[in-house]
């Protein structure tokens, strides 16, 4: 019973983590490319909110449930799939932390530009390039972690 409940929480939170990440990235990128400052202001505010509500909480839940599942199932911590999963999760997290800071700056710039009816500053577009570049390895890392969680290769 405990294993099934914790596994369900782990899968559910990983779905929220991945789904929020890919959905937020899609809307933030394509709304930014529209160059509609008012839309960018709204979407960037909601992306930041989604990151705090969903991503931040699941970033904590994932390792807690994951380590507990490892314990309950009796997997050795040095199993290659576990070591790789942890490493890739940390890589995704290392990409995500600067993205959070960048998103806050982008949101603030978009809010100001919308309020003053001006164009977005050049810094917004530099941040968007960095934000995109950090999102690619984070996305790939989490896709591989999903595979490792399911396949548990020897």
Secondary structure, 3 states (H helix, E strand, C coil): CHHHHHHHHHHHHHHHHHHHHHHHHHHHHHHHHHCCHHHHHHHHHHHHHHHHHHHHHHHHHHHHHHHHHHHHHCCCCCCHHHHHHHHHHHHHHHHHHHHHHHHHHHHHHHHHHHHHCCCCCHHHHHHHHHHHHHHHHHHHHHHHHHHHHHHCCC
